[in-house]
Amino acid sequence: MNKLPFTLDPGDSLNHWLILGTFENRKTFEASTMDGEVNAWLKTGAASHEFPGRSEFISSREPYRTIPEDIKAPDLQQKVRYQGQQKTWELHLPFEETAVETKGFWSEPAHIESWAYTEIESSENQWVTFSISVCGGMSLWVNEVLQHTMAPFTRNKAQTENLTIPLNKGNNSIYVYYDDLAERDTKFLFRMDYISGNTSLKGMLPIAGEDPVEIGRMKELLEKGCFSQDTYQNEKVIFHLGKKAEHPFRVTGVFKVERCNAQTLHRELKSEDNVITFGAAETFQMGYHAVTVILSNGNVHLRKNFGIQIYPEPFQHFHADTLNDRKKLLLDLVSVHGEPNVHRVLAMFKATTKSSADWEEILREDVSWVEDRLDCSDFSIVMYFRLLDMDDREHVLTPALRNRIEQAVIDYRYWMDEPGNDVMWFFSENHALIFHTSELLAGQRYPDTFFPNASMYGKEHYEKARQLLLSWFERFFKDGLAEWNSSPYIPINVIGLIQLYDFSTDHEISQRALKALDYIFYWLAANSYNGYLTCSQGRVYEKELKGHYNTQTTNLSWLAWGAANINYSSFASVALALSTYIPPFEYSHLLSASNNTFVYYHTQGLDGEVPLYTFKSRGYMLSSALCYRPFEKGYQEHVWQASFGPEENIWVNHPGEHAKKGDGRPGYWAGNGNLPLVQQHRGILLSYFKIEEHHEVDFTHAYVPLEVFDECVFDENWLFLRKNNSYTALFAQNGYTLTTEGMDQHREVVSPGRSNLWLIRMGEEKEFYDFQTFRERILSTKIDVVYAKEQVKHITVNDPGYGNIHLNETGELFVDGSKVNNQLPSIEGALYL
């Protein structure tokens, strides 16, 4: 048996393992109700709403005390049957990850388990200390002797303990069993950090008959590899390995757009090659793809996760002058390219071109999702009322399928105070609106029908939902959206509001829905750059930040005003295409600043606490959330962004984790581990970071996709970029380093240090004459950061165009001595030319 050696230095994470995969078993618990306030989790964390089945699970769980015989003496690719499922021991080698973590989203409660194995070589008998972390449960054996168990079961929040374990002279086997109760997004992980002593340890992994040197070469090929660009339109999708291969390998690419079927492609990498061509962009599903690249040789399979956007260029040319013509085009496109769900089925019924997909098969799967009350099934059931209305008039459904849909509506769980053993999420404003809308429309359609889950009749559901909706609207008209300007969640709200506007027979409800829709489309226009929602957002994912051609809000802008571009996404766009609601045309003048610059200043956020500032010119947009919880722990808030177009975007954040494609919230690019202090005046923005000492990520970084800009210049602490006749200057107080290897090469600059000031200054030709003049004048800018007792007292910038910019420790901003941004605006806000 061959072994793969590795070194474990003090402070390192122990992350070389054999892993046995994830064993899943669905769990059923006693039906229970829940309580809690909508949106409160945005301050207390999502884990503050505990699934009732978790307590039942923990009380019945029996921790492992011994290692099952089938688990012992593992080897690479050895098959093991455990819990009625067969898995294979596979290599887990570190890239940038510090924990052993499985990515996943579980729409129903499931007990998930796994085993891990490694070996440590010791030159003597000794005791060593590790810091061990887990969210669920964990047991650890050394040389098959149980050393420790821990079972915090704190959902998605790892708990840490220090553990001192004995090592014998020679080889020592380490077994880890870890498990959790999966519900929705689940951080299924464990972590071990070597924290004692000054001596390095040697480790090794059994790899059967494989060559350890060759495995090291394979790891290097993947570790330094990257896709040739972040967005593909009319190009071939190409992956560059870190170096030339010394002999042939098998390469597999798994491409997956959210809510769409995966595409798996197999390629052969020839000797001396370092490029894999997966195919032309038009052969892929359009969308932002989570991509797993797997490099294989014999029984060794190494995998690494990436992400790219694919938007085939021909779709850029879809154009229609009228709203009705755009509706027809959109329904045609979604009927063929949309996600397989009820939204697409509705498009298929109204499309002028016929899709080859089986609408009955899609709908049966969708109904199963609702019947099982899987998470996000509310996004489907809300559209069943439009489907039933269409069937009333046009008889599009088979009798059997209609009966099944109606029964699913009657049996559904419509709110947290009804009993259930599902993991549906009730606590964010978008889900709350969808649940209340669905309950109202169900009660309205079936007033005299008994709904068994809540033990009430339809008319009772109706009255209950009506009061909940009135409360939702009251909060909305006071505070705006808690998850402000959120590209993934605005469309969910639009779905619910359109359904209410089109189908509610209650005049007050339908008119409030109309008013709310007008607000949302106004915000969408004012905070978009030419139809792309590239502004500060209250909650976002990397797929939206790097996938603007394919976001749902992009589709809404195209459908409403012909801006941006059409795409495949069905959420909200199908509802709008089938609705009588018409987004006000006059809002379209806000999509760009063709002649004059303007500032849009308004507020949204939980309790209306977030002042939002958007500065828009003809050639760029700069947007931010001013003084939003500075230095506090962040989540998925995207506090500022500069934009020149759908691909030409810049932002700075403090990564929430080292893993570049982890499941963290916050993640590497989306959200902030610690939020910065942000202030903005027109085209200049200051972003000051003060990172907690215990946070493992001690740097900040900027997303700067150099390949989509026309010109870039590096000048000490400044980075200058040009797109057409518009410019930007990015300054990092602590300096920066351009990433030149791996997935973010030439798309990231990293600046070290926990205390750091970033500044961005925008400009264009009419202000600075040309790019060279812009650089020369910006380089004359004087920046002073004044400290008192190691804390920033104030920051002063003498800008060549705006004058003296002064930011004090409380977040107040002064321009030439006058305080600006000093009044909390309303949700309507104000436009300043």
ABEGO torsion letter per residue (X at the ends): XBBBBBBBBBGBBBABBBBAEBBBBBBBBBBBBBBEBBGAAAAAEAAABBBAAAAAAAAABBBBABBBAAABGBBBGBBBBBGGBBBBBBBBBBBABABBBBBEBBABBBBBBBBBBBBBBBABBBBBBBBBBBABBBBBBBGGBBABBBBAGBBGBBBBBBBBBBBBBEBBBBBBBBBBBBBEBBBBBBBBBBABEABBBBBBBBAEABBAAAAAAAAAAAAABBBABABBAABBBBBBBABBBABBBBBBBBBBBBGBBBBBBBBBBBBGBABBBAEBAAABBBEBBBBBBBBBBEABBBBBBBBBBBBBAAAAABBBABAAAAAAAAAAAAAAABBBBAAAAAAAAABABBBABBAAAAAAAAAAAAAAGBBGAAAAAAAAAAAAAAAAAAGABBAAAAAAAAAAAAABBABAABBBABABBAABAAAAAAAAAAAAAAAAABAABBBAAAGBBAAAAAAAAAAAAAAAAAAAAAAEBABBGBAAAAAAAAAAAAAAAAABABAAAAAAAAAAAAAAAAAAAAABBGGBBABBBABBBAAAAAAAAABAAAAAAAAAAGBEBBBABABGAAAAAABABBBBAAAAAAABBAABBBBBBBBBEBGGABBBBBBBBAABBBBBBBGBGBGBBBBABBABBBBAEAABBBBBBBBABABAABABOBBAABEBABBBBBBBBEABBBBBBBBBAABABABBBBBBBAAABABBBBBEABBBBBBEABBBBBBBAAEBBBBABEAABGABBBBBEABBBBBBBBBBAAAAGBAAAAAAAAAABBBBBBBBGGBBABBBBBBAAAEBBBBBAAGBBBBGGBBBGABBBBAAEBBBX
